[in-house]
Amino acid sequence: MIDLPALASLRAVDTHGSVVAAADALGYTPSAVSQQVKRLERQTGVPLLERVGRGVMLTRHGRHLVDQGSRLLTDLEAMEAGLHRQASTVAGHLRLTAFATAMRGLVAPALRDLLAAYPDLQVSLAEREPWDTVDLVASGQCDVGVVHSWGDVPLAIPEHLATHALAADVADVVVHREHRLAGRTRVSPRDLVDEGWIATPDGTICREWLTRMYDGTGRLPRIAHQSMEFSSHLAMVEAGLGIALVPRLGRQPLGDDLVALAAYDPVPTREILAVHRRSMAESPAVSAVLAGLTVG
């Protein structure tokens, strides 16, 4: 009989490319993962991994086992979710990953009420960027992920993941109170073509949206400074180093020196989504978490 935890470890080695990386993802020691794979080799009677340089890769037998076994693991996950649905049990351990502003403005406030309402439910939180979150959920390392999608900037979501709309969020242009536009109620990209922006790094979803905002102006946003954290953006705007496009969700109070201006043409709006594997669709715990995170 094939050992299912060992099969999950072999799949993790395939996903992450090494025993060490698989162990880190699963929360095991590398020795434990190696022992599980060796046990699986004894059970099947065929080699499943082969050494390539300093790393390992699946043998032909290992590839067959992972491809076929992944469907089995998915079916077992769906069966477990269905059993919990029949029992109406909101219990167990869910791993939830979210991006920074959602963690501050949505997940953390909701989780307290969720855990109070369902004392048999445990939730572990981790903060990651949306594309990392999608990968973690897709590979089974996370159960529920909170991500964002800006307008027509696509976020690739695999077919075996389901999405659930949680909220809509709007970003404002934040300027210093002494800025020439601080007295305006709203601004468009055409008003800002000569401004220096504080932005997230190139390749991030928020940076792509800022760039697309300038479509039709004949210009690109001039990036003066870069930072991943919106709290750092606000600190730099307060220091007079530029302007920033900052979402409202999870945004800290602006204080007396900063002014938020509504943006239009286009309105910078992002959809906040939850993603989970379709095999967990019947899980009462997943349903409870989705309901608790949904705004309105």
C-alpha positions as YAML, in Angstrom:
chain: A
units: angstrom
residues:
- id: 1
  name: MET
  ca: [0.00, 0.00, 0.00]
- id: 2
  name: ILE
  ca: [1.38, 3.39, -1.01]
- id: 3
  name: ASP
  ca: [2.02, 5.76, 1.89]
- id: 4
  name: LEU
  ca: [0.04, 8.94, 1.18]
- id: 5
  name: PRO
  ca: [2.16, 11.36, 3.29]
- id: 6
  name: ALA
  ca: [5.22, 9.99, 1.52]
- id: 7
  name: LEU
  ca: [3.52, 10.54, -1.83]
- id: 8
  name: ALA
  ca: [2.83, 14.14, -0.81]
- id: 9
  name: SER
  ca: [6.53, 14.56, 0.03]
- id: 10
  name: LEU
  ca: [7.57, 13.20, -3.35]
- id: 11
  name: ARG
  ca: [5.21, 15.63, -5.05]
- id: 12
  name: ALA
  ca: [6.73, 18.46, -3.00]
- id: 13
  name: VAL
  ca: [10.24, 17.47, -4.13]
- id: 14
  name: ASP
  ca: [9.01, 17.63, -7.72]
- id: 15
  name: THR
  ca: [7.32, 21.01, -7.17]
- id: 16
  name: HIS
  ca: [10.26, 22.67, -5.41]
- id: 17
  name: GLY
  ca: [13.16, 20.97, -7.12]
- id: 18
  name: SER
  ca: [15.02, 19.66, -4.09]
- id: 19
  name: VAL
  ca: [14.58, 17.73, -0.86]
- id: 20
  name: VAL
  ca: [15.64, 20.75, 1.19]
- id: 21
  name: ALA
  ca: [13.12, 23.08, -0.49]
- id: 22
  name: ALA
  ca: [10.37, 20.46, -0.18]
- id: 23
  name: ALA
  ca: [11.12, 20.05, 3.52]
- id: 24
  name: ASP
  ca: [10.97, 23.80, 4.05]
- id: 25
  name: ALA
  ca: [7.61, 24.01, 2.28]
- id: 26
  name: LEU
  ca: [6.14, 21.07, 4.22]
- id: 27
  name: GLY
  ca: [7.52, 22.07, 7.60]
- id: 28
  name: TYR
  ca: [9.61, 18.88, 7.87]
- id: 29
  name: THR
  ca: [13.34, 18.27, 8.16]
- id: 30
  name: PRO
  ca: [15.20, 17.26, 4.98]
- id: 31
  name: SER
  ca: [15.98, 13.96, 6.66]
- id: 32
  name: ALA
  ca: [12.29, 13.27, 7.23]
- id: 33
  name: VAL
  ca: [11.46, 13.96, 3.58]
- id: 34
  name: SER
  ca: [14.30, 11.73, 2.42]
- id: 35
  name: GLN
  ca: [13.10, 8.91, 4.67]
- id: 36
  name: GLN
  ca: [9.55, 9.24, 3.34]
- id: 37
  name: VAL
  ca: [10.76, 9.02, -0.26]
- id: 38
  name: LYS
  ca: [12.94, 5.99, 0.57]
- id: 39
  name: ARG
  ca: [9.94, 4.34, 2.22]
- id: 40
  name: LEU
  ca: [7.92, 4.99, -0.91]
- id: 41
  name: GLU
  ca: [10.68, 3.42, -3.02]
- id: 42
  name: ARG
  ca: [10.62, 0.31, -0.82]
- id: 43
  name: GLN
  ca: [6.82, 0.12, -1.11]
- id: 44
  name: THR
  ca: [6.83, 0.46, -4.91]
- id: 45
  name: GLY
  ca: [10.03, -1.45, -5.59]
- id: 46
  name: VAL
  ca: [11.30, 1.13, -8.11]
- id: 47
  name: PRO
  ca: [13.67, 4.14, -7.89]
- id: 48
  name: LEU
  ca: [11.77, 7.41, -7.71]
- id: 49
  name: LEU
  ca: [14.56, 10.01, -7.51]
- id: 50
  name: GLU
  ca: [17.93, 10.26, -9.19]
- id: 51
  name: ARG
  ca: [20.78, 12.60, -8.40]
- id: 52
  name: VAL
  ca: [21.63, 15.25, -11.00]
- id: 53
  name: GLY
  ca: [24.65, 17.34, -10.03]
- id: 54
  name: ARG
  ca: [23.95, 18.60, -6.54]
- id: 55
  name: GLY
  ca: [20.19, 18.21, -6.90]
- id: 56
  name: VAL
  ca: [17.67, 15.48, -7.61]
- id: 57
  name: MET
  ca: [14.99, 14.87, -10.19]
- id: 58
  name: LEU
  ca: [12.18, 12.37, -10.59]
- id: 59
  name: THR
  ca: [12.86, 9.17, -12.47]
- id: 60
  name: ARG
  ca: [10.41, 7.97, -15.09]
- id: 61
  name: HIS
  ca: [8.73, 5.91, -12.36]
- id: 62
  name: GLY
  ca: [8.67, 8.87, -10.01]
- id: 63
  name: ARG
  ca: [7.04, 11.06, -12.68]
- id: 64
  name: HIS
  ca: [4.34, 8.45, -13.27]
- id: 65
  name: LEU
  ca: [3.68, 8.16, -9.54]
- id: 66
  name: VAL
  ca: [3.44, 11.92, -9.01]
- id: 67
  name: ASP
  ca: [1.20, 12.46, -12.04]
- id: 68
  name: GLN
  ca: [-1.18, 9.67, -11.06]
- id: 69
  name: GLY
  ca: [-0.89, 10.27, -7.32]
- id: 70
  name: SER
  ca: [-1.67, 13.98, -7.55]
- id: 71
  name: ARG
  ca: [-5.15, 13.12, -8.76]
- id: 72
  name: LEU
  ca: [-5.51, 10.72, -5.85]
- id: 73
  name: LEU
  ca: [-4.44, 13.36, -3.32]
- id: 74
  name: THR
  ca: [-6.89, 15.82, -4.86]
- id: 75
  name: ASP
  ca: [-9.72, 13.27, -4.67]
- id: 76
  name: LEU
  ca: [-8.90, 12.58, -1.01]
- id: 77
  name: GLU
  ca: [-8.95, 16.30, -0.23]
- id: 78
  name: ALA
  ca: [-12.38, 16.61, -1.88]
- id: 79
  name: MET
  ca: [-13.64, 13.54, -0.02]
- id: 80
  name: GLU
  ca: [-12.51, 14.96, 3.32]
- id: 81
  name: ALA
  ca: [-14.18, 18.29, 2.54]
- id: 82
  name: GLY
  ca: [-17.41, 16.49, 1.66]
- id: 83
  name: LEU
  ca: [-17.36, 14.54, 4.93]
- id: 84
  name: HIS
  ca: [-16.94, 17.75, 6.90]
- id: 85
  name: ARG
  ca: [-19.79, 19.29, 4.92]
- id: 86
  name: GLN
  ca: [-22.08, 16.40, 5.85]
- id: 87
  name: ALA
  ca: [-21.13, 16.78, 9.48]
- id: 88
  name: SER
  ca: [-21.45, 20.59, 9.30]
- id: 89
  name: THR
  ca: [-18.12, 20.79, 11.09]
- id: 90
  name: VAL
  ca: [-16.14, 24.01, 10.99]
- id: 91
  name: ALA
  ca: [-12.91, 22.64, 12.37]
- id: 92
  name: GLY
  ca: [-9.36, 21.76, 11.49]
- id: 93
  name: HIS
  ca: [-6.30, 23.74, 10.46]
- id: 94
  name: LEU
  ca: [-6.35, 26.13, 7.48]
- id: 95
  name: ARG
  ca: [-3.29, 27.88, 6.07]
- id: 96
  name: LEU
  ca: [-4.15, 31.37, 4.81]
- id: 97
  name: THR
  ca: [-1.84, 33.63, 2.82]
- id: 98
  name: ALA
  ca: [-2.51, 37.28, 1.96]
- id: 99
  name: PHE
  ca: [-0.74, 40.38, 0.68]
- id: 100
  name: ALA
  ca: [0.30, 43.06, 3.16]
- id: 101
  name: THR
  ca: [-2.55, 45.58, 2.98]
- id: 102
  name: ALA
  ca: [-5.18, 42.82, 3.00]
- id: 103
  name: MET
  ca: [-3.50, 41.29, 6.03]
- id: 104
  name: ARG
  ca: [-3.75, 44.61, 7.88]
- id: 105
  name: GLY
  ca: [-7.09, 45.87, 6.63]
- id: 106
  name: LEU
  ca: [-9.11, 42.69, 6.08]
- id: 107
  name: VAL
  ca: [-7.69, 39.40, 7.35]
- id: 108
  name: ALA
  ca: [-6.47, 40.35, 10.81]
- id: 109
  name: PRO
  ca: [-9.69, 42.15, 11.86]
- id: 110
  name: ALA
  ca: [-11.90, 39.33, 10.53]
- id: 111
  name: LEU
  ca: [-9.87, 36.48, 11.98]
- id: 112
  name: ARG
  ca: [-10.55, 37.41, 15.59]
- id: 113
  name: ASP
  ca: [-14.31, 37.09, 15.06]
- id: 114
  name: LEU
  ca: [-13.90, 33.88, 13.04]
- id: 115
  name: LEU
  ca: [-11.89, 32.14, 15.73]
- id: 116
  name: ALA
  ca: [-14.34, 33.29, 18.40]
- id: 117
  name: ALA
  ca: [-17.26, 31.90, 16.40]
- id: 118
  name: TYR
  ca: [-15.51, 28.60, 15.57]
- id: 119
  name: PRO
  ca: [-13.31, 27.53, 18.49]
- id: 120
  name: ASP
  ca: [-12.36, 24.25, 16.77]
- id: 121
  name: LEU
  ca: [-10.91, 26.12, 13.79]
- id: 122
  name: GLN
  ca: [-7.21, 26.95, 13.60]
- id: 123
  name: VAL
  ca: [-5.82, 29.37, 11.02]
- id: 124
  name: SER
  ca: [-2.14, 30.02, 10.28]
- id: 125
  name: LEU
  ca: [-1.32, 33.29, 8.49]
- id: 126
  name: ALA
  ca: [1.51, 34.11, 6.11]
- id: 127
  name: GLU
  ca: [2.15, 37.28, 4.11]
- id: 128
  name: ARG
  ca: [3.09, 36.93, 0.43]
- id: 129
  name: GLU
  ca: [2.66, 38.76, -2.85]
- id: 130
  name: PRO
  ca: [-0.35, 37.67, -4.98]
- id: 131
  name: TRP
  ca: [1.57, 35.67, -7.59]
- id: 132
  name: ASP
  ca: [3.38, 33.75, -4.82]
- id: 133
  name: THR
  ca: [0.07, 33.15, -3.06]
- id: 134
  name: VAL
  ca: [-1.50, 31.66, -6.19]
- id: 135
  name: ASP
  ca: [1.46, 29.28, -6.54]
- id: 136
  name: LEU
  ca: [1.24, 28.26, -2.89]
- id: 137
  name: VAL
  ca: [-2.47, 27.47, -3.11]
- id: 138
  name: ALA
  ca: [-2.09, 25.72, -6.45]
- id: 139
  name: SER
  ca: [0.68, 23.46, -5.13]
- id: 140
  name: GLY
  ca: [-1.15, 22.59, -1.91]
- id: 141
  name: GLN
  ca: [1.14, 24.51, 0.44]
- id: 142
  name: CYS
  ca: [-1.63, 26.92, 1.38]
- id: 143
  name: ASP
  ca: [-5.39, 26.39, 1.59]
- id: 144
  name: VAL
  ca: [-6.86, 29.87, 1.09]
- id: 145
  name: GLY
  ca: [-5.12, 32.83, -0.50]
- id: 146
  name: VAL
  ca: [-6.14, 36.48, -0.64]
- id: 147
  name: VAL
  ca: [-4.95, 38.25, -3.80]
- id: 148
  name: HIS
  ca: [-5.75, 41.38, -5.77]
- id: 149
  name: SER
  ca: [-6.46, 42.05, -9.43]
- id: 150
  name: TRP
  ca: [-6.09, 45.57, -10.82]
- id: 151
  name: GLY
  ca: [-8.45, 46.44, -13.66]
- id: 152
  name: ASP
  ca: [-7.18, 44.85, -16.86]
- id: 153
  name: VAL
  ca: [-3.83, 43.77, -15.38]
- id: 154
  name: PRO
  ca: [-4.23, 39.98, -15.39]
- id: 155
  name: LEU
  ca: [-3.42, 37.68, -12.50]
- id: 156
  name: ALA
  ca: [-2.98, 34.16, -13.87]
- id: 157
  name: ILE
  ca: [-5.04, 31.65, -11.88]
- id: 158
  name: PRO
  ca: [-4.83, 27.92, -12.74]
- id: 159
  name: GLU
  ca: [-7.98, 26.04, -13.72]
- id: 160
  name: HIS
  ca: [-7.99, 23.88, -10.59]
- id: 161
  name: LEU
  ca: [-8.36, 26.96, -8.38]
- id: 162
  name: ALA
  ca: [-11.67, 28.66, -7.62]
- id: 163
  name: THR
  ca: [-12.03, 32.39, -6.92]
- id: 164
  name: HIS
  ca: [-14.37, 34.25, -4.58]
- id: 165
  name: ALA
  ca: [-14.86, 38.03, -4.64]
- id: 166
  name: LEU
  ca: [-14.23, 39.56, -1.21]
- id: 167
  name: ALA
  ca: [-14.20, 43.33, -1.72]
- id: 168
  name: ALA
  ca: [-13.37, 46.20, -4.06]
- id: 169
  name: ASP
  ca: [-10.62, 48.64, -3.16]
- id: 170
  name: VAL
  ca: [-9.74, 52.05, -4.58]
- id: 171
  name: ALA
  ca: [-6.35, 53.77, -4.59]
- id: 172
  name: ASP
  ca: [-5.83, 57.50, -4.13]
- id: 173
  name: VAL
  ca: [-3.02, 59.76, -5.22]
- id: 174
  name: VAL
  ca: [-1.31, 60.87, -2.01]
- id: 175
  name: VAL
  ca: [0.56, 64.19, -2.02]
- id: 176
  name: HIS
  ca: [2.14, 66.46, 0.57]
- id: 177
  name: ARG
  ca: [-0.17, 69.18, 1.84]
- id: 178
  name: GLU
  ca: [2.15, 71.79, 0.30]
- id: 179
  name: HIS
  ca: [2.00, 70.16, -3.13]
- id: 180
  name: ARG
  ca: [0.61, 72.32, -5.94]
- id: 181
  name: LEU
  ca: [-2.35, 69.94, -6.38]
- id: 182
  name: ALA
  ca: [-3.20, 69.48, -2.70]
- id: 183
  name: GLY
  ca: [-6.22, 71.76, -2.97]
- id: 184
  name: ARG
  ca: [-7.82, 69.69, -5.75]
- id: 185
  name: THR
  ca: [-10.54, 67.12, -5.03]
- id: 186
  name: ARG
  ca: [-9.50, 64.79, -7.84]
- id: 187
  name: VAL
  ca: [-6.76, 64.36, -10.44]
- id: 188
  name: SER
  ca: [-6.19, 62.43, -13.65]
- id: 189
  name: PRO
  ca: [-2.93, 61.04, -15.06]
- id: 190
  name: ARG
  ca: [-2.76, 64.04, -17.41]
- id: 191
  name: ASP
  ca: [-2.47, 66.26, -14.33]
- id: 192
  name: LEU
  ca: [0.50, 64.21, -13.12]
- id: 193
  name: VAL
  ca: [2.69, 63.63, -16.18]
- id: 194
  name: ASP
  ca: [5.61, 65.66, -14.78]
- id: 195
  name: GLU
  ca: [5.44, 64.31, -11.23]
- id: 196
  name: GLY
  ca: [7.99, 62.01, -9.61]
- id: 197
  name: TRP
  ca: [6.35, 58.83, -8.34]
- id: 198
  name: ILE
  ca: [7.16, 56.63, -5.39]
- id: 199
  name: ALA
  ca: [6.17, 53.19, -6.67]
- id: 200
  name: THR
  ca: [6.52, 49.48, -6.15]
- id: 201
  name: PRO
  ca: [9.35, 47.79, -8.11]
- id: 202
  name: ASP
  ca: [9.13, 47.01, -11.80]
- id: 203
  name: GLY
  ca: [7.24, 43.77, -12.49]
- id: 204
  name: THR
  ca: [4.81, 44.10, -9.59]
- id: 205
  name: ILE
  ca: [1.08, 44.25, -10.22]
- id: 206
  name: CYS
  ca: [0.74, 47.71, -8.68]
- id: 207
  name: ARG
  ca: [3.56, 49.06, -10.86]
- id: 208
  name: GLU
  ca: [1.93, 47.62, -13.98]
- id: 209
  name: TRP
  ca: [-1.32, 49.36, -13.08]
- id: 210
  name: LEU
  ca: [0.43, 52.69, -12.52]
- id: 211
  name: THR
  ca: [2.03, 52.36, -15.96]
- id: 212
  name: ARG
  ca: [-1.29, 51.54, -17.63]
- id: 213
  name: MET
  ca: [-2.90, 54.57, -16.00]
- id: 214
  name: TYR
  ca: [-0.74, 56.67, -18.32]
- id: 215
  name: ASP
  ca: [-2.12, 55.09, -21.50]
- id: 216
  name: GLY
  ca: [-3.26, 57.91, -23.76]
- id: 217
  name: THR
  ca: [-0.99, 60.54, -22.22]
- id: 218
  name: GLY
  ca: [1.93, 59.78, -24.50]
- id: 219
  name: ARG
  ca: [4.14, 59.50, -21.45]
- id: 220
  name: LEU
  ca: [5.22, 56.95, -18.86]
- id: 221
  name: PRO
  ca: [5.17, 57.65, -15.13]
- id: 222
  name: ARG
  ca: [8.48, 59.04, -13.93]
- id: 223
  name: ILE
  ca: [9.62, 56.79, -11.09]
- id: 224
  name: ALA
  ca: [11.67, 58.71, -8.53]
- id: 225
  name: HIS
  ca: [11.87, 56.06, -5.78]
- id: 226
  name: GLN
  ca: [10.87, 52.41, -5.30]
- id: 227
  name: SER
  ca: [9.61, 50.48, -2.29]
- id: 228
  name: MET
  ca: [7.47, 47.40, -1.76]
- id: 229
  name: GLU
  ca: [5.65, 48.78, 1.30]
- id: 230
  name: PHE
  ca: [2.93, 51.43, 1.02]
- id: 231
  name: SER
  ca: [3.78, 52.62, 4.53]
- id: 232
  name: SER
  ca: [7.23, 53.51, 3.17]
- id: 233
  name: HIS
  ca: [5.57, 55.30, 0.24]
- id: 234
  name: LEU
  ca: [3.66, 57.49, 2.67]
- id: 235
  name: ALA
  ca: [6.81, 58.26, 4.66]
- id: 236
  name: MET
  ca: [8.60, 59.36, 1.49]
- id: 237
  name: VAL
  ca: [5.66, 61.51, 0.38]
- id: 238
  name: GLU
  ca: [5.65, 63.11, 3.83]
- id: 239
  name: ALA
  ca: [9.34, 63.87, 3.34]
- id: 240
  name: GLY
  ca: [8.54, 65.65, 0.07]
- id: 241
  name: LEU
  ca: [10.26, 63.05, -2.13]
- id: 242
  name: GLY
  ca: [7.38, 62.52, -4.57]
- id: 243
  name: ILE
  ca: [3.77, 61.40, -4.85]
- id: 244
  name: ALA
  ca: [2.31, 57.91, -4.53]
- id: 245
  name: LEU
  ca: [-0.69, 55.83, -5.55]
- id: 246
  name: VAL
  ca: [-1.82, 54.15, -2.32]
- id: 247
  name: PRO
  ca: [-4.83, 51.82, -1.87]
- id: 248
  name: ARG
  ca: [-7.29, 52.59, 0.89]
- id: 249
  name: LEU
  ca: [-7.40, 49.03, 2.26]
- id: 250
  name: GLY
  ca: [-5.06, 48.73, 5.22]
- id: 251
  name: ARG
  ca: [-3.78, 52.28, 4.75]
- id: 252
  name: GLN
  ca: [-2.50, 53.96, 7.89]
- id: 253
  name: PRO
  ca: [-3.93, 57.36, 8.91]
- id: 254
  name: LEU
  ca: [-2.43, 60.05, 6.72]
- id: 255
  name: GLY
  ca: [-1.95, 62.69, 9.41]
- id: 256
  name: ASP
  ca: [-1.82, 66.43, 8.87]
- id: 257
  name: ASP
  ca: [0.95, 66.54, 6.24]
- id: 258
  name: LEU
  ca: [-0.58, 64.22, 3.64]
- id: 259
  name: VAL
  ca: [-3.60, 64.67, 1.36]
- id: 260
  name: ALA
  ca: [-5.40, 61.89, -0.55]
- id: 261
  name: LEU
  ca: [-6.78, 62.94, -3.93]
- id: 262
  name: ALA
  ca: [-9.33, 60.85, -5.79]
- id: 263
  name: ALA
  ca: [-8.00, 59.65, -9.15]
- id: 264
  name: TYR
  ca: [-10.13, 59.39, -12.30]
- id: 265
  name: ASP
  ca: [-9.86, 58.57, -15.99]
- id: 266
  name: PRO
  ca: [-9.26, 55.83, -15.00]
- id: 267
  name: VAL
  ca: [-10.33, 55.21, -11.41]
- id: 268
  name: PRO
  ca: [-7.63, 52.93, -9.93]
- id: 269
  name: THR
  ca: [-9.73, 50.05, -8.62]
- id: 270
  name: ARG
  ca: [-8.61, 46.59, -7.61]
- id: 271
  name: GLU
  ca: [-10.70, 43.53, -6.85]
- id: 272
  name: ILE
  ca: [-9.81, 41.61, -3.71]
- id: 273
  name: LEU
  ca: [-10.22, 37.88, -4.32]
- id: 274
  name: ALA
  ca: [-9.88, 34.69, -2.34]
- id: 275
  name: VAL
  ca: [-8.53, 31.62, -4.11]
- id: 276
  name: HIS
  ca: [-8.72, 27.99, -3.04]
- id: 277
  name: ARG
  ca: [-8.45, 24.60, -4.67]
- id: 278
  name: ARG
  ca: [-11.71, 23.39, -6.17]
- id: 279
  name: SER
  ca: [-11.23, 20.14, -4.26]
- id: 280
  name: MET
  ca: [-11.87, 22.13, -1.04]
- id: 281
  name: ALA
  ca: [-15.07, 23.75, -2.28]
- id: 282
  name: GLU
  ca: [-17.27, 21.73, 0.10]
- id: 283
  name: SER
  ca: [-15.14, 22.39, 3.17]
- id: 284
  name: PRO
  ca: [-17.19, 24.16, 5.88]
- id: 285
  name: ALA
  ca: [-13.97, 25.68, 7.23]
- id: 286
  name: VAL
  ca: [-13.15, 27.22, 3.85]
- id: 287
  name: SER
  ca: [-16.74, 28.46, 3.47]
- id: 288
  name: ALA
  ca: [-16.63, 30.02, 6.95]
- id: 289
  name: VAL
  ca: [-13.36, 31.82, 6.20]
- id: 290
  name: LEU
  ca: [-14.66, 33.12, 2.86]
- id: 291
  name: ALA
  ca: [-17.86, 34.38, 4.50]
- id: 292
  name: GLY
  ca: [-15.88, 36.03, 7.28]
- id: 293
  name: LEU
  ca: [-13.61, 37.85, 4.84]
- id: 294
  name: THR
  ca: [-16.32, 39.02, 2.44]
- id: 295
  name: VAL
  ca: [-17.16, 42.71, 2.74]
- id: 296
  name: GLY
  ca: [-20.78, 43.72, 2.18]
...
